[in-house]
Amino acid sequence: MNVNYKPIVPQQKLYKNIVNQIRKMILSGELKKGDQLPSERDMAQQFGVSRTAVREAIKSLSEIGLIDIMVGRGTFVANNTADRIVESVNLLLDVEKVVKEDLHYARKVLEAPIAKLAAKNRKQENIDQLQFLIEKMEKSKNHTKKFIEVDMEFHVELAKASGNSAFVVLTQAIMQILRSDLTFVLNFQDQTETALSHHKKILKNIVSQDIEGAELAMQSHMHQVGNVLESQREEK
């Protein structure tokens, strides 16, 4: 007899159901940063599963950075989830050996929309911080490495001003990689004055909420950075 049997799809493991439920509660805000989760035994009773399933779920949630396990204190929703995500993205980019040129192109795609959104959504606290960073750049323009550190802080603050949390995470990840690139720092040493001028123009448009002006100023800055990379490649 010729019978076609369909493969049986195994049910999702119990611990994954627990992981998905807790993850959704964190994303929705029902569980907030710093909230303590029930004990392993209480969670097992509430979920109607074994303590082994709860233990596996807690381990999985800890590995992806959503919860912190503090010995002797309990299990808590992580306070630094964004930092964990940045580390993961940074590691992925490093493992994949992303070249500076590709990283710069990604920045060009991201930075102009970030500047536009920042001009639209910025708050006074963002303006205050950006102005403070401009002052720090002024003071450190003769010290290239320190200047670039502040430059990077400026771009992260712009991402925060945009109101888009994904832009913040991606910008932080890219800046971490650039921070470790000593050759980029050395090739930027004659560009600090120009970069400072660009950042001042960006900030001016952010303050006045000139969306198009902010976009154009950022594009000009990204063009300058691209020229630095191009000159670096020609010297090799």
C-alpha positions in Angstrom: 0.0 0.0 0.0 1.4 3.3 -1.1 0.8 5.9 1.7 2.5 9.3 2.1 3.1 10.1 5.7 3.6 13.8 6.6 6.4 14.7 8.9 5.4 15.5 12.4 6.5 19.0 13.5 7.7 18.8 17.1 6.1 21.1 19.6 8.2 24.0 20.8 10.1 23.2 23.9 8.4 24.4 27.1 11.3 26.7 28.1 11.0 28.6 24.7 7.3 29.3 25.5 8.4 30.9 28.8 11.2 32.8 27.1 8.8 34.2 24.5 6.2 35.2 27.1 8.8 37.0 29.3 10.4 38.7 26.3 7.0 40.0 25.2 6.3 41.3 28.7 9.7 43.2 28.7 9.1 44.6 25.2 5.6 45.8 26.0 6.8 47.5 29.3 4.7 45.2 31.5 8.1 44.2 33.0 10.4 47.2 33.4 14.1 47.5 33.8 15.2 46.5 37.3 12.0 44.6 38.0 12.6 41.4 40.0 11.2 38.1 38.6 9.5 35.6 40.9 11.5 32.8 42.3 12.2 29.7 40.2 9.6 27.7 42.2 6.9 30.4 42.0 7.4 30.8 38.3 7.1 27.0 37.8 3.8 27.1 39.6 2.5 30.1 37.7 3.5 28.7 34.3 2.4 25.1 35.3 5.8 23.6 34.2 8.7 22.0 35.9 11.5 24.0 37.6 13.9 22.6 35.0 11.9 24.4 32.2 12.0 27.6 34.1 15.8 27.2 34.8 16.4 26.7 31.1 14.3 29.8 30.2 16.2 31.9 32.7 19.5 30.8 31.3 18.4 31.6 27.8 17.1 35.1 28.8 20.3 35.8 30.6 22.4 34.8 27.5 20.6 37.2 25.3 21.0 40.0 27.8 17.4 40.5 28.8 17.8 39.5 32.4 20.5 39.6 35.0 21.0 36.8 37.5 22.4 38.1 40.8 23.5 35.3 43.1 21.9 35.6 46.5 19.5 38.4 45.4 17.4 37.0 42.6 16.7 37.5 38.9 16.0 41.0 37.5 15.1 42.5 34.1 18.4 43.9 32.8 19.1 47.6 33.0 21.7 47.7 30.3 20.0 45.8 27.4 21.1 48.5 24.9 24.7 48.0 25.9 24.4 44.2 25.4 22.9 44.7 22.0 25.7 47.1 21.0 28.2 44.5 22.1 26.5 41.8 20.0 26.3 44.0 16.9 29.9 45.1 17.4 31.1 41.5 17.7 29.2 40.5 14.6 30.7 43.3 12.5 34.2 42.5 13.8 33.8 38.7 13.2 32.5 39.4 9.7 35.6 41.6 9.1 33.6 44.6 7.9 36.0 47.0 6.1 36.1 50.7 6.9 34.7 51.6 3.5 31.6 49.5 4.0 31.2 50.9 7.5 31.5 54.5 6.1 28.8 53.7 3.5 26.5 52.4 6.2 27.2 55.6 8.2 26.3 57.7 5.1 23.0 55.9 4.8 22.2 56.3 8.5 23.6 59.7 9.5 21.5 62.0 7.2 18.1 60.6 8.3 19.4 60.8 11.9 20.2 64.5 11.5 16.8 65.1 9.9 14.9 63.4 12.7 17.1 65.1 15.3 16.1 68.5 13.9 12.5 67.5 14.1 12.4 65.7 17.5 15.2 67.2 19.5 14.5 68.3 23.1 16.3 71.0 25.1 18.3 68.4 27.0 19.7 67.2 23.6 20.6 70.7 22.5 22.3 71.4 25.9 24.4 68.2 25.6 25.3 68.8 21.9 26.4 72.3 22.7 28.5 71.0 25.6 30.2 68.5 23.2 30.9 71.2 20.7 32.7 73.1 23.5 34.7 70.0 24.3 35.6 69.6 20.6 36.9 73.2 20.6 39.2 72.5 23.5 40.5 69.3 22.1 41.0 70.1 18.4 44.8 69.9 18.8 44.5 66.5 20.4 43.2 64.3 17.6 42.3 61.1 19.5 40.4 63.0 22.2 38.7 65.2 19.5 37.4 62.1 17.7 36.2 60.6 21.0 34.0 63.7 21.6 33.1 63.7 17.9 31.7 60.2 18.3 29.8 61.2 21.5 28.2 64.0 19.4 26.9 61.5 16.8 25.5 59.2 19.5 23.7 62.2 21.1 22.3 63.1 17.7 20.9 59.6 17.4 19.3 60.0 20.8 17.9 63.3 19.7 16.2 61.6 16.8 14.0 59.7 19.1 14.7 56.4 17.3 16.3 53.8 19.7 17.4 51.6 16.7 19.5 54.5 15.4 21.1 54.8 18.9 22.1 51.2 19.0 23.5 51.1 15.4 25.4 54.4 15.9 27.0 53.2 19.1 28.0 49.9 17.5 29.7 51.7 14.5 31.4 54.2 16.8 32.9 51.4 18.9 34.6 49.9 15.9 35.9 53.2 14.6 37.2 54.0 18.1 39.6 51.0 17.8 40.9 52.1 14.4 44.1 53.9 15.2 45.0 54.4 11.5 41.7 56.3 11.0 42.5 58.5 14.0 46.0 59.4 12.7 44.7 60.2 9.2 42.2 62.6 10.7 44.7 64.8 12.5 44.7 67.6 9.9 40.9 67.6 9.6 39.7 68.6 13.1 39.1 72.3 12.3 37.0 71.4 9.2 35.1 68.7 11.2 34.4 71.2 14.0 32.9 73.6 11.5 30.7 70.9 10.1 29.5 69.9 13.6 28.7 73.5 14.4 26.6 73.8 11.2 24.8 70.6 12.0 24.0 71.8 15.5 22.8 75.2 14.3 20.3 73.5 12.0 19.2 71.1 14.8 18.6 74.1 17.1 16.5 75.9 14.5 14.8 72.7 13.5 15.8 73.2 9.9 15.3 69.6 8.7 16.8 70.0 5.2 19.7 72.1 6.5 20.6 69.5 9.0 20.5 66.8 6.3 22.7 68.8 4.0 25.2 69.7 6.8 25.5 66.0 7.7 26.0 65.0 4.1 28.8 67.5 3.8 30.4 66.1 6.9 30.1 62.5 5.7 31.7 63.6 2.4 34.7 65.0 4.4 35.0 61.7 6.3 34.9 59.8 3.0 37.8 62.0 1.7 39.9 61.0 4.7 39.3 57.3 4.1 40.0 57.8 0.4 43.4 59.5 1.1 44.2 56.7 3.6 43.5 54.1 0.9 45.7 55.9 -1.6 48.7 56.0 0.8 48.7 52.2 1.2 
